[in-house]
Amino acid sequence: MCQPCLLVLYYTQSGNTERIARAIAEGADAGGVQASVKRVEDCGLADLLQADGLALGSPTYFSNVAWQVKRLIDESIELYSGQQLKDKVAGIFTSSGTERDAQDCLRMLEIALGFHHGMSLVEPGLMHISRDAEEKTRTECRQYGGRLAEELLARRVPAESTTEDKER
Ligand SMILES: Cc1cc2nc3c(=O)[nH]c(=O)nc-3n(C[C@H](O)[C@H](O)[C@H](O)COP(=O)(O)O)c2cc1C
């Protein structure tokens, strides 16, 4: 049976969101899926389509996502009319100076991926606050990656199930 793949996408300026992305991917890998990490600037629509699940993260900027992340979201309108991302597993994460603003940023990601694209969000999204201890963050990220992996593995259709099996 093939391993489902999770694409963890992020933008970062000072490195926090990248650390979260990598720890989420580690957690997902440990949970049995094939996770890869990519900056949003390097991500095309084909990447979004190819992955079984996506996790999208941004630093919180003015209670919102960074424009680089919004650009990818806006470009994904091409996939919207055909509902091409619908029901894919999705994770959302942010790094922020404050929890209140992080919640706003996560809400933006939730609206785009969950409400508009109809993806299946693993909630609640993950927030990292700048003052959080490194070890706490790493543990939470790995756990979130593990939950994404569980969700992806739960949807896997066994390769050995034949048409005959399904008719029984
Ligand atoms: C342009 C800009 C806007 C920001 N706006 C907010 C904000 O509205 N609320 C907040 O709590 N932190 C804000 N921050 C702090 C960042 O969210 C925080 O430092 C984050 O960890 C940066 O992530 P990065 O290291 O991945 O770039 C802002 C930082 C920058 C550079």
The ligand as an ORCA input file, in Angstrom:
! r2SCAN-3c Opt
* xyz 0 1
  C       5.267     42.833      9.331
  C       5.026     42.158     10.646
  C       3.758     42.185     11.214
  C       3.495     41.519     12.409
  N       2.228     41.552     12.927
  C       1.962     40.920     14.086
  C       0.642     40.969     14.652
  O      -0.287     41.551     14.119
  N       0.456     40.351     15.829
  C       1.446     39.671     16.487
  O       1.175     39.126     17.560
  N       2.684     39.574     15.951
  C       2.967     40.180     14.781
  N       4.236     40.104     14.235
  C       5.242     39.216     14.865
  C       5.379     37.875     14.072
  O       4.128     37.268     13.872
  C       6.274     36.890     14.832
  O       7.523     37.487     15.087
  C       6.486     35.594     14.074
  O       7.065     34.653     14.967
  C       7.387     35.741     12.842
  O       7.462     34.506     12.172
  P       8.717     34.085     11.278
  O       9.909     33.939     12.213
  O       8.337     32.785     10.668
  O       8.945     35.146     10.249
  C       4.536     40.802     13.061
  C       5.819     40.775     12.497
  C       6.065     41.455     11.298
  C       7.451     41.383     10.691
*
